[in-house]
């Protein structure tokens, strides 16, 4: 049985159509993987942007609070 398998491997040839098809499938897979990584990076960037907006709003609210306290305490 092993002799038949090794003989089949030795006598088989790769057809250009199958090689091109495998290459196209590999390229498409790599492109989709790159798009998935890009989507993850954009999602992380959006999360970072949202966190920065929240931080800016928090700092603005704190500055308004400090301003109102300063107006109350200073004559």
ABEGO torsion letter per residue (X at the ends): XAAAAAAAAAABBBBAAAAAAAAAAAAAAAAAAAAAAAAAAAAAAAAAAAAAAAAAAAAAAAAAAAAAAAAAABX
